[in-house]
């Protein structure tokens, strides 16, 4: 399982080509308000998300894994 612990709001500073080929996740509003949860990417990879408390994920935000993916 890939561990995610960083969020880049709206993908600021990332190249458009990088964003196009990145995996995506679809999250309900209830899940986006949680700081810890497990989900699966569009490519079928299991992801554990561990963000600071109070962090809400919004559409277009980019989650970054420990390995940089």
N, C-alpha and C positions, 0 to 999 in steps of 0.2 A: 504494500500500500504506500502510495506517495503521500508525504506529509506536506501540507501547505501552511505557512505561518506568516505570509506577507501579502498585503493587498496594495495594489497601485490604482488609485482612483482614476477611473475613465481611461486607463492605460497611458497616462501622461508620460511623454518622453520615449515611448516605444514606437518602433517603426511599423508602418501600416502593413508591410509584408509579413512581419512577425505575428501581428495580431490576426491576419487572415488565416494563417496555417495552424494557429493554436487550437487546442481542444476547447470545447465549451461545456458548460453545465447549465441546466435549467433548474432554478430553485423557486419554490413558493415563497411568498412574503414572510411567512412564519419562520421558515428555515433561514432566510437571509438575515434575520435579526439575531440569530444564535451565533455565539462565538466559537462553538465547538460542535461539529457534526461530520457525518460521513456521507459521501455521495459518489456517483460514478460519472466519468466524463463521456463525451460523445464518442470517444474511441474505446470505451469499455474499461478504462483504467479506474481502479478504486482509489479514492482520495479521502484522506482525513484532514479536515480543516480545523486549525487551532489559531484563532485570532484573539487579540486583546479584548477583554470585556467591553461591551458597549459599541463594538464595531458593527455597523450594518452594511451589508453588501448591496450595491445598487447596480442597475443595468449598465453594462459597459465596463464595470470594474474588472481588473485583472488580478487573479490569484496566482502567486508565485510559489512553486515548490522549493523544498530545501535543496534540491539538486539544480535549481535554476530554471526548471521547465515551467 
